[in-house]
Amino acid sequence: MSGVVSNATPLIYLAKIGKIDLLRKVFKEVFIPEEVKVEAVDEGKKLGEKDAYIIEKAINDGWLKVLTVVPIDVPVKLERGEIAVLSLAKSLGVKEVLIDEVSARTVARLLGLIPRGTIFILLKALEIKEIDFNEFLKCLGELVNQGFRLREEIYLEAIRKAGRIVKEP
């Protein structure tokens, strides 16, 4: 099966910067476990977060699909949502997972999955010309302004990769 299974963080931050639609454009099919929906939508709405309503709209529009899953055993202590993302990917046969947390990315690799992050989505969107270089830089800055934690070396590497994408024929 193609598509991707997403954790809450990429959804929340892409919604915060008004770019959640890039998920659909990059991956076509986007799945989330019920636990992620609860975290990103239900809990977000209780806190009055605008991004929760944006994510809920994507679910209601039908391109962000919520599924239930039986959790698998993982070798490291992870959050419930992270375990659910990995479990759902394994049960659907989806290879890629959107997950930003380092420990969950490590477990994803151990399970034979390919972990991708929020920055990857922006780079892929640049590659398929959904955004241009200036918009990429703006999105990166907005993510940081919204509280997205990004080490300086990762930030700089993202800009270097974006520069290479733009220069490729």
Backbone as a chain_set.jsonl record, in Angstrom:
{"seq": "MSGVVSNATPLIYLAKIGKIDLLRKVFKEVFIPEEVKVEAVDEGKKLGEKDAYIIEKAINDGWLKVLTVVPIDVPVKLERGEIAVLSLAKSLGVKEVLIDEVSARTVARLLGLIPRGTIFILLKALEIKEIDFNEFLKCLGELVNQGFRLREEIYLEAIRKAGRIVKEP", "coords": {"N": [[0.846, -1.187, 0.0], [0.461, 2.263, -0.725], [1.079, 5.652, 0.399], [1.109, 7.322, 3.611], [1.637, 7.156, 7.152], [0.817, 9.284, 9.733], [2.115, 10.981, 12.594], [1.109, 13.136, 15.329], [2.593, 15.596, 15.538], [3.701, 16.512, 12.907], [1.229, 17.036, 11.606], [0.037, 18.989, 13.272], [1.897, 21.145, 13.232], [2.139, 21.714, 10.465], [-0.487, 22.468, 9.999], [-0.606, 24.728, 11.647], [1.002, 26.522, 10.206], [-0.441, 26.84, 7.954], [-0.152, 24.937, 5.907], [-1.057, 22.308, 5.685], [-2.22, 21.032, 3.553], [-0.137, 20.278, 1.93], [0.609, 17.749, 2.695], [-1.266, 16.011, 1.519], [-0.736, 16.54, -1.144], [1.886, 15.668, -1.43], [1.849, 12.977, -0.538], [-0.588, 11.784, -1.292], [-2.33, 9.653, -0.056], [-3.117, 9.813, 3.329], [-2.855, 8.57, 6.511], [-4.005, 8.315, 9.861], [-3.757, 7.101, 13.203], [-6.415, 6.523, 15.575], [-5.568, 7.465, 18.095], [-3.842, 9.563, 17.475], [-5.607, 11.343, 16.275], [-7.163, 11.979, 18.516], [-5.23, 13.298, 20.077], [-4.364, 15.434, 18.357], [-6.721, 16.674, 17.413], [-9.07, 16.424, 19.244], [-7.946, 16.99, 21.851], [-6.602, 19.326, 21.163], [-8.738, 21.02, 20.423], [-9.971, 21.323, 22.902], [-8.091, 22.938, 24.085], [-8.402, 25.153, 22.625], [-7.011, 25.484, 20.25], [-6.382, 26.625, 17.01], [-5.314, 25.082, 14.957], [-6.286, 22.533, 15.45], [-8.896, 22.535, 14.464], [-8.41, 22.869, 11.778], [-7.108, 20.483, 11.145], [-9.18, 18.737, 11.754], [-10.973, 19.468, 9.73], [-9.6, 18.485, 7.492], [-9.891, 15.779, 7.992], [-12.683, 15.558, 7.872], [-13.015, 16.276, 5.21], [-12.127, 14.026, 4.027], [-9.607, 13.225, 3.068], [-7.67, 12.879, 4.969], [-7.338, 10.146, 6.755], [-8.767, 8.425, 9.446], [-7.981, 5.684, 11.419], [-8.509, 2.726, 13.39], [-6.352, 0.781, 15.47], [-4.628, -2.129, 16.632], [-2.268, -1.989, 19.142], [1.207, -2.714, 18.669], [3.966, -4.496, 20.185], [6.743, -2.61, 21.217], [10.314, -2.054, 21.333], [11.167, 0.027, 22.953], [10.309, 2.587, 25.302], [7.653, 4.487, 24.325], [5.439, 7.218, 23.409], [1.838, 6.843, 23.476], [0.566, 7.598, 21.058], [2.684, 7.525, 19.224], [3.362, 4.801, 19.242], [0.973, 3.832, 18.22], [1.04, 4.941, 15.626], [3.248, 3.594, 14.486], [2.299, 0.989, 14.714], [-0.005, 1.085, 13.095], [1.112, 1.64, 10.585], [2.578, -0.728, 10.165], [0.451, -2.599, 10.161], [-1.014, -1.793, 7.912], [0.812, -2.107, 5.942], [2.232, 0.04, 5.068], [5.102, 1.838, 4.235], [6.332, 4.299, 4.925], [6.528, 6.605, 7.627], [5.39, 9.536, 9.231], [7.084, 11.174, 11.519], [8.537, 12.968, 14.071], [9.978, 12.751, 16.447], [12.971, 11.659, 17.931], [13.472, 9.14, 19.285], [11.236, 7.629, 18.506], [11.617, 7.601, 15.77], [13.889, 6.036, 15.6], [12.91, 3.561, 16.539], [11.065, 3.103, 14.504], [12.783, 2.613, 12.333], [13.953, 0.233, 13.269], [11.791, -1.418, 13.0], [11.627, -1.696, 10.33], [10.546, 0.388, 8.943], [10.302, 3.567, 7.216], [11.241, 6.468, 8.545], [10.021, 9.754, 8.314], [10.095, 13.328, 8.452], [8.635, 16.524, 9.426], [10.069, 18.521, 8.077], [10.938, 17.111, 5.858], [8.583, 16.929, 4.371], [8.225, 19.553, 3.508], [10.527, 19.8, 1.913], [10.0, 17.834, -0.062], [7.691, 18.951, -1.151], [8.796, 21.212, -2.296], [10.429, 19.971, -4.173], [8.519, 18.805, -5.897], [7.442, 21.031, -6.874], [5.337, 22.343, -5.573], [5.715, 24.329, -3.8], [7.857, 27.238, -3.827], [11.382, 28.167, -3.562], [11.596, 30.476, -1.927], [9.166, 30.363, -0.543], [9.554, 27.968, 0.779], [11.639, 28.707, 2.559], [10.228, 30.628, 4.033], [8.231, 29.011, 5.209], [9.831, 27.333, 6.792], [10.87, 29.196, 8.615], [8.447, 30.035, 9.79], [7.613, 27.66, 11.019], [9.542, 27.419, 13.077], [8.964, 29.794, 14.449], [6.476, 29.11, 15.415], [7.091, 27.395, 17.387], [8.21, 24.966, 16.751], [10.613, 22.602, 17.349], [13.892, 22.683, 16.335], [17.05, 21.75, 15.62], [19.952, 23.761, 15.091], [21.837, 22.8, 13.199], [20.286, 21.036, 11.703], [18.402, 22.75, 10.627], [20.06, 24.335, 8.97], [21.033, 22.322, 7.254], [18.65, 21.588, 6.001], [18.134, 23.891, 4.504], [20.342, 23.836, 2.806], [19.799, 21.431, 1.405], [17.417, 22.184, 0.167], [18.379, 24.204, -1.485], [19.938, 22.665, -3.242], [17.92, 21.158, -4.461], [16.509, 23.132, -5.856], [18.444, 23.92, -7.671], [18.776, 21.688, -9.275], [18.28, 20.337, -12.558]], "CA": [[0.0, 0.0, 0.0], [1.2, 3.518, -0.725], [0.603, 6.583, 1.397], [1.941, 7.551, 4.784], [0.942, 7.241, 8.434], [1.381, 10.461, 10.39], [1.978, 11.291, 14.004], [0.445, 14.42, 15.552], [3.442, 16.776, 15.373], [3.667, 17.077, 11.553], [-0.111, 17.574, 11.335], [-0.179, 20.209, 14.055], [2.729, 22.26, 12.774], [1.751, 22.089, 9.108], [-1.75, 23.205, 10.127], [-0.29, 26.04, 12.236], [1.57, 27.434, 9.207], [-1.337, 26.884, 6.799], [0.38, 24.104, 4.832], [-1.421, 20.904, 5.862], [-2.558, 20.473, 2.247], [1.064, 19.699, 1.317], [0.605, 16.309, 2.993], [-2.065, 15.33, 0.482], [-0.067, 16.709, -2.432], [3.118, 14.87, -1.434], [1.622, 11.548, -0.282], [-1.904, 11.335, -1.779], [-3.107, 9.047, 1.033], [-2.543, 10.078, 4.65], [-3.589, 7.838, 7.54], [-3.62, 8.544, 11.256], [-4.495, 6.265, 14.151], [-7.371, 7.222, 16.444], [-4.825, 8.137, 19.172], [-3.328, 10.828, 16.933], [-6.778, 12.218, 16.124], [-7.507, 12.465, 19.86], [-4.2, 14.261, 20.482], [-4.283, 16.603, 17.483], [-8.018, 17.339, 17.237], [-9.885, 16.508, 20.452], [-7.215, 17.729, 22.891], [-6.346, 20.664, 20.63], [-9.962, 21.822, 20.508], [-10.156, 21.667, 24.323], [-7.15, 24.024, 24.376], [-8.727, 26.288, 21.764], [-5.998, 25.615, 19.195], [-6.964, 26.726, 15.665], [-4.832, 23.987, 14.114], [-7.133, 21.357, 15.68], [-10.04, 22.653, 13.565], [-7.879, 22.676, 10.425], [-6.883, 19.034, 11.014], [-10.517, 18.132, 11.727], [-11.526, 19.711, 8.399], [-8.953, 17.532, 6.584], [-10.539, 14.488, 8.258], [-14.047, 15.645, 7.33], [-12.903, 16.326, 3.75], [-11.929, 12.647, 3.598], [-8.26, 12.849, 2.608], [-6.938, 12.453, 6.159], [-8.161, 9.011, 7.176], [-8.554, 7.969, 10.818], [-8.206, 4.25, 11.551], [-8.162, 2.149, 14.694], [-5.306, -0.223, 15.324], [-4.182, -2.824, 17.837], [-0.853, -1.644, 19.292], [2.214, -3.77, 18.689], [5.009, -4.297, 21.193], [7.943, -1.947, 20.714], [11.418, -2.302, 22.259], [11.516, 1.246, 23.683], [9.122, 3.282, 25.814], [7.213, 5.579, 23.454], [4.088, 7.742, 23.656], [0.777, 6.0, 22.88], [0.355, 7.996, 19.667], [3.812, 7.038, 18.425], [3.175, 3.347, 19.116], [-0.173, 3.633, 17.318], [1.495, 5.265, 14.268], [4.081, 2.473, 14.033], [1.406, -0.18, 14.605], [-0.873, 1.266, 11.933], [1.943, 1.483, 9.382], [2.852, -2.156, 10.007], [-0.773, -3.336, 9.814], [-1.434, -1.425, 6.558], [1.877, -2.362, 4.985], [2.757, 1.337, 4.623], [6.529, 1.877, 4.576], [6.775, 5.586, 5.458], [5.801, 7.207, 8.746], [5.768, 10.913, 9.548], [7.315, 11.185, 12.957], [9.677, 13.853, 14.285], [10.694, 12.431, 17.679], [14.152, 10.836, 17.648], [13.327, 7.754, 19.753], [10.231, 6.965, 17.67], [12.242, 7.4, 14.453], [14.793, 4.902, 15.772], [12.078, 2.347, 16.593], [10.517, 2.92, 13.157], [13.827, 1.955, 11.536], [14.075, -1.139, 13.764], [10.622, -2.151, 12.501], [11.68, -1.742, 8.871], [9.8, 1.516, 8.383], [11.112, 4.724, 6.833], [10.73, 7.656, 9.225], [10.134, 11.056, 7.657], [9.695, 14.386, 9.365], [7.937, 17.698, 8.916], [10.944, 19.201, 7.119], [10.916, 16.29, 4.644], [7.382, 17.282, 3.611], [8.51, 20.822, 2.838], [11.506, 19.525, 0.856], [9.307, 17.124, -1.144], [6.797, 19.919, -1.785], [9.681, 22.026, -3.127], [10.862, 19.108, -5.273], [7.419, 18.616, -6.857], [7.06, 22.393, -7.269], [4.139, 22.843, -4.892], [6.173, 25.586, -3.212], [9.155, 27.63, -4.368], [12.438, 28.277, -2.556], [11.251, 31.528, -0.957], [8.083, 29.857, 0.303], [10.188, 26.978, 1.641], [12.313, 29.45, 3.635], [9.18, 31.233, 4.86], [7.621, 27.915, 5.986], [10.811, 26.919, 7.789], [10.858, 30.244, 9.636], [7.159, 29.997, 10.495], [7.636, 26.491, 11.906], [10.329, 27.782, 14.255], [8.196, 30.808, 15.186], [5.337, 28.435, 16.056], [7.58, 26.554, 18.479], [8.765, 23.704, 16.255], [12.008, 22.473, 17.796], [14.74, 22.333, 15.217], [18.453, 22.066, 15.902], [20.538, 24.665, 14.096], [22.464, 22.065, 12.093], [19.205, 20.478, 10.875], [17.862, 23.922, 9.927], [21.01, 24.676, 7.911], [21.049, 21.219, 6.291], [17.397, 21.693, 5.237], [18.315, 24.976, 3.53], [21.293, 23.33, 1.801], [19.078, 20.469, 0.559], [16.468, 22.956, -0.642], [19.183, 24.859, -2.517], [20.291, 21.646, -4.241], [16.691, 20.816, -5.201], [16.198, 24.238, -6.765], [19.48, 23.969, -8.709], [18.693, 20.512, -10.144], [17.517, 20.633, -13.792]], "C": [[0.888, 1.245, 0.0], [0.634, 4.424, 0.365], [1.566, 6.669, 2.56], [1.045, 7.534, 6.018], [1.622, 8.363, 9.209], [1.122, 10.484, 11.887], [1.384, 12.701, 14.121], [1.311, 15.626, 15.199], [3.448, 17.328, 13.944], [2.31, 17.69, 11.203], [-0.299, 18.934, 12.0], [0.622, 21.374, 13.484], [2.443, 22.659, 11.335], [0.428, 22.855, 9.126], [-1.492, 24.61, 10.672], [0.241, 27.029, 11.194], [0.739, 27.459, 7.907], [-0.902, 26.015, 5.626], [0.012, 22.626, 4.963], [-1.756, 20.242, 4.525], [-1.348, 19.879, 1.527], [1.152, 18.198, 1.573], [-0.109, 15.531, 1.895], [-1.356, 15.403, -0.862], [1.197, 15.856, -2.536], [2.815, 13.376, -1.375], [0.333, 10.968, -0.838], [-2.772, 10.774, -0.642], [-2.39, 9.267, 2.358], [-3.45, 9.432, 5.693], [-3.095, 8.277, 8.917], [-4.391, 7.568, 12.134], [-5.412, 7.138, 15.003], [-6.648, 8.017, 17.537], [-4.274, 9.486, 18.719], [-4.466, 11.826, 16.729], [-7.164, 12.81, 17.474], [-6.518, 13.547, 20.287], [-4.276, 15.559, 19.676], [-5.593, 17.382, 17.392], [-8.741, 17.525, 18.575], [-9.204, 17.323, 21.552], [-6.938, 19.16, 22.44], [-7.558, 21.568, 20.721], [-10.248, 22.23, 21.953], [-9.275, 22.845, 24.717], [-7.41, 25.258, 23.518], [-7.727, 26.53, 20.643], [-6.661, 25.604, 17.812], [-6.544, 25.557, 14.774], [-5.692, 22.731, 14.27], [-8.326, 21.355, 14.718], [-9.617, 22.445, 12.107], [-7.659, 21.182, 10.166], [-8.232, 18.313, 10.933], [-11.167, 18.309, 10.353], [-10.916, 18.738, 7.385], [-9.557, 16.131, 6.752], [-11.934, 14.486, 7.636], [-14.063, 15.691, 5.803], [-12.564, 14.959, 3.16], [-10.524, 12.273, 3.147], [-7.34, 12.462, 3.759], [-7.802, 11.388, 6.825], [-7.767, 8.522, 8.565], [-8.919, 6.489, 10.904], [-7.87, 3.796, 12.97], [-7.169, 1.013, 14.463], [-5.026, -0.867, 16.677], [-2.691, -2.534, 17.981], [0.057, -2.867, 19.308], [3.203, -3.485, 19.824], [6.202, -3.627, 20.535], [9.036, -2.057, 21.77], [11.809, -1.119, 23.145], [10.23, 1.893, 24.183], [8.828, 4.489, 24.926], [5.844, 6.06, 23.909], [3.068, 6.827, 22.962], [0.564, 6.309, 21.397], [1.444, 7.475, 18.746], [3.704, 5.531, 18.191], [2.048, 3.057, 18.126], [0.22, 3.913, 15.865], [2.301, 4.091, 13.707], [3.233, 1.23, 13.808], [0.545, -0.093, 13.347], [-0.084, 1.085, 10.634], [2.22, 0.004, 9.119], [1.595, -2.904, 9.56], [-1.255, -3.016, 8.395], [-0.407, -1.8, 5.497], [2.426, -1.078, 4.371], [4.199, 1.44, 5.111], [6.955, 3.17, 5.274], [5.876, 6.062, 6.592], [6.316, 8.622, 8.954], [5.869, 11.026, 11.055], [8.598, 11.981, 13.201], [10.531, 13.465, 15.493], [11.783, 11.387, 17.415], [13.958, 9.376, 18.07], [12.322, 6.983, 18.896], [10.781, 6.703, 16.265], [13.174, 6.182, 14.495], [14.013, 3.591, 15.779], [11.474, 2.065, 15.215], [11.53, 2.184, 12.277], [13.992, 0.486, 11.952], [12.943, -2.024, 13.231], [10.584, -2.225, 10.98], [10.886, -0.646, 8.195], [10.766, 2.649, 8.045], [10.531, 5.951, 7.524], [11.012, 8.92, 8.422], [9.659, 12.099, 8.651], [9.0, 15.527, 8.657], [8.767, 18.41, 7.854], [10.986, 18.439, 5.792], [9.729, 16.672, 3.76], [7.617, 18.577, 2.838], [9.508, 20.619, 1.691], [10.859, 18.81, -0.328], [8.367, 18.071, -1.89], [7.592, 20.845, -2.708], [10.087, 21.237, -4.374], [9.772, 18.938, -6.327], [6.776, 19.944, -7.255], [5.706, 22.847, -6.731], [4.437, 24.148, -4.157], [7.496, 25.946, -3.888], [10.141, 27.818, -3.22], [12.105, 29.324, -1.498], [10.147, 31.077, -0.011], [8.611, 28.778, 1.258], [10.841, 27.673, 2.836], [11.303, 30.076, 4.591], [8.539, 30.171, 5.763], [8.551, 27.466, 7.107], [10.839, 27.916, 8.952], [9.585, 30.236, 10.457], [7.08, 28.804, 11.44], [8.354, 26.823, 13.208], [9.573, 28.805, 15.103], [7.009, 30.213, 15.935], [5.78, 27.488, 17.172], [8.118, 25.201, 18.056], [10.23, 23.653, 16.639], [12.862, 21.918, 16.668], [16.166, 22.744, 15.543], [19.031, 22.891, 14.754], [21.136, 23.914, 12.911], [21.425, 21.432, 11.166], [18.588, 21.589, 10.022], [18.757, 24.255, 8.729], [21.067, 23.584, 6.842], [19.785, 21.246, 5.423], [17.527, 22.768, 4.157], [19.283, 24.537, 2.431], [20.598, 22.355, 0.844], [18.101, 21.191, -0.367], [17.202, 23.662, -1.776], [19.574, 23.892, -3.621], [19.074, 21.265, -5.089], [16.392, 21.877, -6.243], [17.198, 24.291, -7.933], [19.422, 22.795, -9.676], [17.848, 20.822, -11.37], [16.187, 19.924, -13.818]], "O": [[1.935, 1.272, 0.647], [-0.2, 3.994, 1.161], [2.686, 6.161, 2.505], [-0.142, 7.854, 5.947], [2.847, 8.394, 9.33], [0.069, 10.07, 12.371], [1.184, 13.376, 13.111], [0.81, 16.587, 14.615], [3.217, 18.524, 13.772], [2.251, 18.746, 10.573], [-0.737, 19.897, 11.371], [0.084, 22.462, 13.277], [2.499, 23.845, 11.013], [0.246, 23.792, 8.348], [-2.097, 25.576, 10.206], [-0.028, 28.228, 11.279], [1.163, 28.023, 6.898], [-1.236, 26.31, 4.479], [0.704, 21.773, 4.406], [-1.596, 19.031, 4.376], [-1.507, 19.068, 0.615], [1.706, 17.459, 0.759], [0.393, 14.519, 1.407], [-1.372, 14.442, -1.631], [1.536, 15.378, -3.618], [3.447, 12.589, -2.079], [0.18, 9.747, -0.853], [-3.812, 11.341, -0.307], [-1.208, 8.951, 2.498], [-4.649, 9.706, 5.753], [-1.915, 8.572, 9.104], [-5.543, 7.243, 11.846], [-5.2, 8.344, 15.129], [-7.069, 9.124, 17.871], [-4.244, 10.441, 19.495], [-4.302, 13.019, 16.984], [-7.458, 14.001, 17.572], [-6.92, 14.592, 20.798], [-4.254, 16.651, 20.244], [-5.58, 18.61, 17.305], [-8.995, 18.655, 18.991], [-9.807, 18.235, 22.119], [-7.026, 20.095, 23.235], [-7.434, 22.746, 21.057], [-10.709, 23.342, 22.208], [-9.647, 23.652, 25.569], [-6.735, 26.277, 23.657], [-7.607, 27.648, 20.143], [-7.41, 24.683, 17.486], [-7.322, 25.096, 13.938], [-5.817, 21.948, 13.328], [-8.722, 20.303, 14.217], [-10.38, 21.909, 11.304], [-7.987, 20.681, 9.091], [-8.4, 17.389, 10.137], [-11.839, 17.4, 9.866], [-11.622, 18.222, 6.519], [-9.714, 15.393, 5.779], [-12.319, 13.533, 6.958], [-15.003, 15.206, 5.173], [-12.693, 14.746, 1.954], [-10.271, 11.101, 2.867], [-6.333, 11.788, 3.544], [-8.858, 11.685, 7.384], [-6.599, 8.243, 8.834], [-10.016, 6.086, 10.515], [-7.052, 4.409, 13.655], [-7.152, 0.378, 13.408], [-5.167, -0.236, 17.724], [-1.921, -2.796, 17.057], [-0.276, -3.906, 19.878], [3.262, -2.373, 20.348], [6.625, -4.013, 19.445], [8.741, -2.143, 22.962], [12.689, -1.249, 23.996], [9.181, 1.759, 23.554], [9.653, 5.394, 24.795], [5.172, 5.396, 24.697], [3.389, 6.134, 21.996], [0.403, 5.401, 20.583], [1.17, 7.037, 17.629], [3.928, 5.049, 17.081], [2.153, 2.151, 17.299], [-0.218, 3.199, 14.963], [2.061, 3.65, 12.583], [3.424, 0.506, 12.831], [0.386, -1.077, 12.625], [-0.563, 0.449, 9.696], [2.11, -0.461, 7.984], [1.668, -3.755, 8.673], [-1.843, -3.876, 7.74], [-0.71, -1.812, 4.304], [3.012, -1.1, 3.289], [4.482, 1.157, 6.276], [7.843, 3.145, 6.125], [4.652, 5.944, 6.538], [7.516, 8.88, 8.865], [4.867, 10.981, 11.769], [9.631, 11.693, 12.597], [11.706, 13.826, 15.546], [11.544, 10.37, 16.763], [14.251, 8.469, 17.292], [12.538, 5.809, 18.594], [10.445, 5.695, 15.644], [13.235, 5.401, 13.546], [14.395, 2.629, 15.113], [11.384, 0.907, 14.807], [11.175, 1.246, 11.564], [14.149, -0.392, 11.105], [13.121, -3.226, 13.037], [9.631, -2.749, 10.402], [10.584, -0.736, 7.004], [11.898, 2.683, 8.527], [9.461, 6.43, 7.147], [12.117, 9.115, 7.916], [8.911, 11.791, 9.579], [8.801, 15.497, 7.443], [8.227, 18.855, 6.84], [11.06, 19.05, 4.726], [9.858, 16.731, 2.537], [7.257, 18.688, 1.666], [9.347, 21.203, 0.619], [11.14, 19.146, -1.479], [8.257, 18.005, -3.115], [7.112, 21.218, -3.778], [10.088, 21.767, -5.485], [10.065, 18.927, -7.523], [5.717, 19.98, -7.882], [5.015, 23.644, -7.365], [3.545, 24.962, -3.92], [8.172, 25.084, -4.45], [9.787, 27.652, -2.053], [12.306, 29.088, -0.307], [10.186, 31.374, 1.183], [8.169, 28.687, 2.404], [10.627, 27.281, 3.984], [11.494, 30.059, 5.807], [8.331, 30.413, 6.952], [8.113, 27.246, 8.236], [10.832, 27.525, 10.119], [9.625, 30.408, 11.675], [6.54, 28.919, 12.541], [7.851, 26.549, 14.298], [9.543, 28.698, 16.329], [6.586, 30.742, 16.962], [4.949, 26.856, 17.824], [8.45, 24.372, 18.904], [11.001, 24.55, 16.298], [12.6, 20.845, 16.125], [16.461, 23.926, 15.721], [18.641, 22.731, 13.597], [20.974, 24.324, 11.762], [21.667, 21.307, 9.966], [18.291, 21.389, 8.844], [18.27, 24.435, 7.613], [21.141, 23.889, 5.652], [19.854, 20.953, 4.229], [17.079, 22.574, 3.026], [19.066, 24.834, 1.256], [20.779, 22.434, -0.371], [17.978, 20.846, -1.542], [16.706, 23.714, -2.901], [19.548, 24.246, -4.8], [19.194, 21.074, -6.299], [16.06, 21.557, -7.384], [16.834, 24.663, -9.049], [19.957, 22.882, -10.781], [16.819, 21.489, -11.26], [15.43, 20.066, -14.778]]}, "num_chains": 1, "name": "protein.A"}
